[in-house]
Structure formats: structure tokens, C-alpha cells
Amino acid sequence: MTSNRINLTITQQLALISAVAALVPVWFISWLTQLSWQWVVSVSAISILISGYLALRLAKPLVQGVQSLETGLLNFKDGELSSLLAYKANNEVGKLCQLYNQTAKQLRQEKQWIYQRELMLDKVLQSSPQAVILKNDQGFIVYSNHSARDLLNAKSSLEGSQFSTLFVDVHPQLVNALERGVDGLFTLDNQQQESQTWHLATGKLLLNNQYHTLYVFKQLTRELSRQEVEVWKKVIRIISHELNNSLGPMSSMLHSGKILSEKVDEPRLSRVFSTIEERIKHLNEFVQGYGKFAKLPTPQLTRIKWPQLLKQLQNQWAFCLNAHADVTTYADHTQIEQLLINLLKNAHESESNIEQISVNLSQDANCTRITISDQGKGMSEQVMANALIPFYSTKATGSGLGLALCREIVEAHHGQISLHNQPNGGLSVHVVLPNKQ
């Protein structure tokens, strides 16, 4: 058996209570005084009208306040925080409306602050070199940044796509890492056949009562390369220190021996001392050359005067120049000069015709680009993969520090250097230096 509930408004409740409160004493007095029923009805009607009127006057401000609170709470439910209540009566409902307005102002400020933080976080993530992908428990991508789209070769936004559709045009090694879905390292081979080391970090988080999976890809090739170079630098510093400790006393003893040999009539001693002096000089040059690599100073940035620098280099190494006018670059003049000397020297030793050695200099909004090309024999994949590593050389008399020093100079300027075999033969070295003062 079901019962119907009767819902009364505040006005109706107050009117009913007022009517009952007015009729009870009238009926009680009529019962005591034995008044006629006509008089009782008349007095009761008058009492109901007066009590109803007073109830309506009393309920009206309360009803307005409650209706204002109801409207405000409905705005809260819809996420609207900009509307304030105009009800300002000096009663309990008015105090509640005032508290509502204060709460709305505070929530609006917090919402704006959170929105600004979200914008800042999105800006940081979009410009981050780390690739970030967030998918929900239904397998749909709800967030990705520009690095993720580049990593996955996506031509448009990934949001709204099924996570499984990413595996179509993606490198198999990357697909492997995504399917495993666990933290760890993996390698990718890019279009230049260069091996890149990546780290995948995954995590579960709860957003809007729904579980999401976060994938963060970080390229470690540069960091691992830097660590390797730092180890080589430490080794070079130790070797240089030990050689200097030995060469100093040897030079002093050689000088003393030459003085003593002047008193002895033995021409063979002169040849011996000359050979020793030559070898000591060679070792000193060897140590100094390695010291440049191990103790490269912090670049002192000044504006490079490209016309003067390139003209000076052309007097030492012949090359064809293709330079845009008004290229502005702030870098260390000495280090950039050494960089170009090493690259031009390698180009001239590549068995290329001098007429086919070229230097291209250009600039865009963010960087200065230098390209040195030749038409020599180029590099094999194995040589190119190790060419920038210290001590690696294919030359019989090479030290293996020329290109390694070039990389040190470029990375000290926060730039990039890369080697590329040209389709028609020869090698092209690309150097990118950021435009900053």
C-alpha cells in the first residue's frame, strides 16, 4: 500500500500554523461562554483572514531568501560562480546569503588560480622534450604533447584516438615498449640510422573517478653521451697530469745533459739529445692538444664578425662560401674559429676536390646554421656512429679528438652537431647554434 506525501511550501506551512494558533483560543473562549455558532463562525473567519495575512507578510522575505539560495546552489551545480545573491535582509536567511556570496567569491578566485596553473602546466608539457601520453581505462588518449606526436609520427592531434591505433606507423621497437607497458630502456634507429636510447616511465593515476595510464618517454642519448665524454675527460686529465710530471724533470735533465755534452767530444751525443728533445716536444704538443678537449673553458659570448672570420679562414683553407647577409650570432669567437678549422681540415683530408668544399651560413628566428660539405669518400655507418667519440680515428696519425672537440664546443654553446653522407657522395656536417646574447 502506497501513501501520497503532501509537500507544503513555507508560506502554506506558516499560514496553516497561524490559522490553527488563531482558531484555538476563539473556540476555547466560545466553549466557555456558550456563544452562538453564528458568532463563532464569524470570529473564526476573521481570525483566519488576519492570521493568513500576517503569515504571508512574515513568509515573503523568507521565501525570497530561500529562493535566492536555491538559485545560487543551482548555479553552483552548473559550475557558475560569477553570480552573487542580491538578497540582503537582516535576518538568518540574509546571513546565509551573505555567506554564500563570500564562498562564491573565494571559489571563483580559486578556480581562476587553478585555471592559470593548468595553462602554465600545459605550456610546460607542450614545450617539454619529453613525450607525454595519457590514456583512460577505455583505451582512449585524453592528452598528448608535441614531443609525443613527433615521436609517434602523428600528423594531427592524438586526443580522442584509440591507443591501439598508434601502433600502425610506429617503429617496432617503440611498439614493443608500449605493449610491455613497464619502465625501462629501449633503442630506436632514426632516419639517419643513428641509434637513440629512450627511457619509458609509466604510472597509474585516478582522474575524475576514472583510472588513467601515463606514459613518459625521455631521450637519454645525449645524457649517456655526455656521461661517456665526462669519463674520457677524466681519463685524459689523469694521463696529462702524469705525463706533465714526467716531462718536466726530463726536460730539465735534457738541458743539463746538453750542457755537459759540450765538454765531451762525441758527436753521437748531440744526435741523441736532439732526438730526445724532439720526442719531448712532440709529447708536450700531444698533452696540450688533449688538454684543450679535457679543459674546454666556458664560452665567452660575443658577437661573431662572420665576414672577417670567414675571410681569415679562406686564407688558410680554400672553400666556396655561401653566406646570407647580416647573420647575427653570439658565441665564443676563439672556440667557433677552432670548430671551423677542425671541420675544414677534415674536409680537405677527405680526398675531395678543393672546388667542391663549401661552407653555407644561414640564420632563422631561433638559430644560426653552419653546413660544411665536401665530395670526398664520406663515412661508413660504423665510422659515423663513432666519429664524435674521443680517441676514435680512422687516420694512421690521427688523435681522434678533432670531431670530439667540435662536439664539445657546439654542446658548450647548447647547440647541435650531426654528420650526414650526401646522396652524391661526400660528407656534410651540420652545426646549429642558438641565437642568444
C-alpha positions in Angstrom: 0.0 0.0 0.0 1.5 3.3 -1.0 0.9 6.7 0.7 1.0 10.1 -1.1 3.1 12.7 0.6 1.8 16.2 0.7 4.6 18.8 0.2 3.8 22.2 1.6 5.7 25.4 1.0 7.0 27.6 3.7 4.1 30.1 3.1 1.5 27.4 3.3 3.0 25.9 6.5 3.1 29.3 8.2 -0.5 30.1 7.1 -1.7 26.8 8.5 0.1 27.2 11.8 -1.2 30.8 12.1 -4.7 29.7 11.4 -4.6 26.9 14.0 -3.0 29.3 16.5 -5.8 31.9 15.9 -8.7 29.4 16.0 -7.8 27.5 19.2 -8.3 30.5 21.6 -11.5 31.6 19.7 -13.1 28.1 20.0 -11.9 27.8 23.6 -13.5 31.1 24.6 -16.7 30.3 22.7 -16.9 27.0 24.5 -16.6 28.6 27.9 -19.1 31.4 27.2 -21.6 29.3 25.3 -21.6 31.7 22.3 -23.9 31.1 19.3 -22.4 29.2 16.4 -23.0 32.2 14.0 -20.7 34.3 16.2 -18.1 31.6 16.4 -18.1 31.2 12.6 -17.8 34.9 12.0 -15.0 35.3 14.5 -13.2 32.3 13.2 -13.3 33.6 9.6 -12.0 37.0 10.7 -9.2 35.3 12.7 -8.2 33.1 9.7 -8.0 36.2 7.4 -5.9 38.2 9.8 -3.6 35.3 10.7 -3.2 34.4 7.0 -2.4 38.0 6.1 0.3 38.2 8.8 1.7 34.8 7.8 2.1 36.0 4.2 3.8 39.2 5.3 6.2 37.2 7.5 6.9 34.5 5.0 7.5 36.7 2.0 11.1 37.8 2.9 12.0 34.3 4.0 10.7 32.8 0.8 12.7 35.3 -1.3 15.8 34.4 0.6 15.3 30.7 0.2 14.6 31.1 -3.5 17.8 33.1 -3.9 19.8 30.4 -2.1 18.1 27.8 -4.4 19.1 29.7 -7.5 22.6 30.2 -6.2 23.0 26.5 -5.4 21.7 25.6 -8.9 24.4 27.9 -10.3 27.0 26.0 -8.2 25.8 22.8 -9.6 26.2 24.1 -13.1 29.7 25.4 -12.3 28.7 29.0 -12.5 30.5 31.0 -9.8 30.2 34.6 -11.1 26.6 35.2 -10.0 26.0 36.7 -6.5 22.8 36.9 -4.5 21.1 40.3 -4.2 19.1 39.3 -1.0 20.4 41.4 1.9 17.7 41.2 4.6 18.9 41.5 8.2 17.8 38.0 9.3 19.2 34.5 9.4 18.5 33.8 5.7 20.2 37.1 4.9 23.3 36.0 6.8 23.2 32.7 4.8 23.0 34.6 1.5 25.9 36.8 2.6 28.0 33.7 3.5 27.0 32.2 0.1 28.4 35.4 -1.7 31.6 35.2 0.2 32.0 31.5 -0.6 31.3 32.2 -4.3 34.0 34.9 -4.5 36.5 32.6 -2.9 35.7 29.7 -5.1 35.8 31.9 -8.2 39.3 33.1 -7.2 40.5 29.6 -6.6 39.0 28.4 -9.9 40.9 31.2 -11.7 44.1 30.3 -9.9 43.7 26.6 -10.8 42.9 27.6 -14.4 46.1 29.7 -14.6 48.1 26.8 -13.2 46.6 24.4 -15.7 47.6 26.8 -18.5 51.1 27.0 -17.2 51.3 23.2 -16.8 50.0 22.7 -20.3 52.6 25.2 -21.7 55.4 23.4 -19.9 54.3 20.0 -21.0 53.8 21.1 -24.6 57.3 22.6 -24.8 58.9 19.7 -22.9 61.4 17.5 -24.8 59.9 14.5 -23.0 57.0 12.8 -24.8 53.9 12.6 -22.6 50.8 10.5 -23.4 47.7 10.0 -21.0 45.1 7.4 -21.8 41.9 6.4 -19.9 40.8 2.9 -18.9 38.8 2.6 -22.1 42.0 2.9 -24.2 41.3 6.5 -25.5 44.1 9.1 -25.4 43.0 12.1 -23.4 46.2 14.1 -23.5 49.5 14.3 -25.5 52.1 16.9 -26.1 54.0 18.0 -29.3 57.0 15.7 -28.5 54.7 12.7 -28.3 53.2 13.5 -31.7 56.7 13.8 -33.2 57.8 10.5 -31.6 54.8 8.7 -33.0 54.9 10.4 -36.4 51.4 11.7 -35.9 50.2 14.4 -38.4 47.4 15.6 -36.2 46.3 15.7 -32.5 46.2 12.4 -30.7 43.4 13.3 -28.3 40.3 11.1 -28.8 42.2 8.4 -30.7 42.3 4.8 -29.6 45.7 3.9 -28.0 46.0 0.7 -30.1 45.8 2.8 -33.4 49.2 4.3 -32.6 50.9 1.0 -33.4 50.2 1.2 -37.1 53.0 3.6 -38.3 55.3 3.4 -35.3 58.8 1.9 -35.1 58.6 -1.8 -34.0 60.9 -1.2 -31.0 58.6 1.6 -29.8 55.6 -0.7 -30.2 57.4 -3.3 -28.2 57.9 -0.8 -25.3 54.3 0.4 -25.4 52.9 -3.1 -25.4 55.1 -4.1 -22.4 54.0 -1.0 -20.6 56.7 -1.2 -17.9 59.5 1.2 -17.0 62.8 0.6 -18.8 65.2 1.5 -21.7 64.8 0.8 -25.3 66.6 1.9 -28.5 65.3 3.5 -31.7 67.0 3.9 -35.1 66.1 7.2 -36.8 66.1 8.1 -40.5 69.9 8.8 -40.3 70.5 5.3 -39.0 71.6 6.8 -35.7 70.8 4.7 -32.6 68.9 6.6 -29.9 68.4 5.4 -26.3 65.0 6.2 -24.7 63.6 5.6 -21.3 59.9 4.8 -20.8 58.2 5.6 -17.4 54.6 4.6 -16.7 52.2 5.2 -13.9 48.6 4.8 -12.9 46.5 7.7 -11.6 42.9 8.4 -10.7 41.2 11.4 -12.6 37.5 12.1 -12.3 36.9 8.8 -10.7 38.5 7.0 -13.7 41.8 5.3 -13.8 44.3 6.6 -16.4 47.7 5.4 -17.5 50.5 7.9 -18.0 53.4 7.3 -20.4 56.5 9.5 -20.3 59.3 9.0 -22.9 62.7 10.6 -22.2 65.6 10.5 -24.7 68.8 9.6 -22.9 71.2 9.5 -25.9 72.5 13.0 -25.2 72.8 12.3 -21.4 74.6 9.0 -21.9 76.9 10.6 -24.5 77.7 13.4 -22.0 78.5 10.9 -19.3 80.8 9.0 -21.7 82.6 12.2 -22.6 83.0 13.1 -18.9 84.6 9.7 -18.3 87.0 10.3 -21.2 87.8 13.8 -19.9 88.7 12.4 -16.5 91.0 9.8 -18.1 92.7 12.5 -20.2 93.2 14.7 -17.2 94.9 11.9 -15.3 97.1 10.9 -18.3 98.0 14.6 -18.9 98.9 15.1 -15.3 101.2 12.0 -15.2 102.8 13.0 -18.5 103.5 16.5 -17.3 105.0 15.2 -14.1 107.4 13.1 -16.2 108.1 15.6 -19.0 109.2 18.4 -16.6 112.1 16.5 -15.0 113.1 15.0 -18.4 113.3 18.5 -20.0 115.4 19.7 -17.1 117.7 16.7 -17.3 118.0 17.0 -21.0 119.1 20.7 -20.7 121.7 19.7 -18.1 122.9 16.8 -20.3 123.3 19.1 -23.3 125.5 21.5 -21.2 127.7 18.6 -20.0 128.0 17.1 -23.6 129.6 20.3 -24.8 132.7 19.4 -22.8 132.8 16.0 -24.4 133.9 15.5 -28.0 131.3 12.9 -29.0 129.0 13.9 -32.0 126.7 11.0 -31.3 125.5 12.6 -28.0 124.3 15.6 -29.9 122.0 13.4 -32.1 120.8 11.5 -29.1 119.9 14.7 -27.3 118.2 16.1 -30.4 116.1 13.0 -30.7 115.1 13.2 -27.1 114.3 16.9 -27.3 112.1 16.3 -30.4 110.2 13.5 -28.7 109.6 15.6 -25.6 108.3 18.5 -27.8 106.0 16.0 -29.6 104.7 14.7 -26.2 104.1 18.3 -25.0 102.1 19.1 -28.1 100.2 15.8 -27.6 99.4 16.7 -24.0 98.3 20.3 -24.8 96.1 19.0 -27.6 94.3 16.6 -25.3 94.1 19.3 -22.6 92.0 21.5 -25.0 89.4 18.8 -25.1 89.5 17.9 -21.3 89.5 21.5 -20.0 87.4 23.4 -22.5 86.6 26.8 -20.9 83.1 28.2 -20.6 82.3 30.1 -23.8 82.6 33.9 -23.6 79.7 35.1 -25.8 80.5 38.0 -28.1 79.0 38.9 -31.5 80.8 36.9 -34.2 82.1 39.0 -37.1 81.4 36.5 -39.8 82.8 38.3 -42.8 86.2 38.8 -41.1 86.3 35.3 -39.6 85.4 33.5 -42.9 87.8 35.6 -44.9 90.6 34.7 -42.5 89.7 31.1 -42.7 89.7 31.2 -46.6 93.3 32.4 -46.4 94.2 29.1 -44.6 91.7 26.6 -46.1 90.2 27.1 -49.6 86.4 26.7 -49.8 83.4 28.0 -51.6 81.3 30.3 -49.4 77.5 30.7 -49.5 76.6 33.1 -46.6 73.5 35.1 -46.0 74.0 38.8 -45.2 73.5 40.1 -41.7 73.9 36.8 -39.8 74.0 37.7 -36.1 75.5 35.1 -33.7 76.7 35.4 -30.2 79.3 32.8 -29.4 82.9 32.4 -28.3 85.0 33.6 -31.2 88.0 31.5 -30.4 86.1 28.3 -30.0 84.0 28.8 -33.1 87.1 29.5 -35.1 88.7 26.3 -33.8 85.4 24.4 -34.7 85.6 25.6 -38.3 89.3 24.9 -38.6 88.8 21.3 -37.5 85.9 20.7 -39.9 87.6 22.4 -42.8 90.8 20.4 -42.1 88.8 17.2 -42.2 87.1 18.2 -45.5 90.5 18.9 -47.1 91.7 15.5 -45.9 88.7 13.7 -47.3 90.2 13.3 -50.8 87.7 15.9 -52.1 88.4 18.4 -54.8 89.0 21.8 -53.3 86.4 23.4 -55.6 83.8 21.0 -54.1 84.4 22.0 -50.4 81.7 24.5 -49.4 80.6 26.4 -46.3 76.9 27.5 -46.0 75.9 30.0 -43.4 72.3 30.9 -42.7 70.0 32.1 -39.9 66.4 31.9 -38.9 64.5 33.2 -35.9 66.0 30.8 -33.4 69.4 29.7 -34.6 72.4 30.0 -36.8 73.1 27.1 -39.2 76.5 26.2 -40.5 77.0 23.4 -43.1 80.4 22.3 -44.3 80.2 19.9 -47.2 82.7 18.0 -49.3 82.7 15.5 -52.1 85.2 13.0 -50.6 84.7 9.4 -49.7 82.2 10.0 -46.9 81.9 7.7 -43.9 80.6 4.2 -43.3 77.8 3.7 -40.8 80.2 2.3 -38.2 82.6 5.2 -38.6 79.8 7.8 -38.5 78.4 6.2 -35.3 81.7 6.6 -33.5 83.2 9.7 -35.2 82.3 12.0 -32.4 83.7 9.8 -29.7 87.1 10.8 -28.2 90.1 8.8 -29.4 88.2 7.2 -32.3 90.1 7.8 -35.6 90.5 6.1 -38.9 93.7 8.0 -39.7 97.0 6.4 -39.1 98.4 9.5 -37.3 95.0 10.9 -36.0 94.4 11.6 -32.3 90.7 11.1 -32.5 90.0 14.4 -30.9 89.1 16.7 -33.8 85.4 15.9 -34.1 85.1 15.2 -30.4 86.4 18.7 -29.7 83.9 20.1 -32.3 81.1 18.4 -30.4 82.3 19.7 -27.1 82.4 23.3 -28.5 78.9 23.0 -30.0 77.4 21.5 -26.9 79.1 24.1 -24.7 77.1 26.6 -26.7 73.9 24.5 -26.2 73.9 23.7 -30.0 73.8 20.5 -32.0 76.2 18.9 -34.5 75.4 16.0 -36.8 77.1 14.1 -39.7 75.4 13.1 -42.9 76.5 11.2 -46.0 75.4 13.1 -49.1 73.4 11.3 -51.9 76.1 12.1 -54.5 79.0 11.2 -52.3 80.9 13.1 -49.6 80.1 14.2 -46.1 78.0 17.1 -44.8 78.5 18.4 -41.3 75.5 20.4 -39.8 76.1 22.7 -36.9 73.2 24.5 -35.2 73.9 27.3 -32.7 71.1 29.0 -30.8 70.6 32.8 -31.2 71.0 34.3 -27.8 73.1 37.0 -26.3 
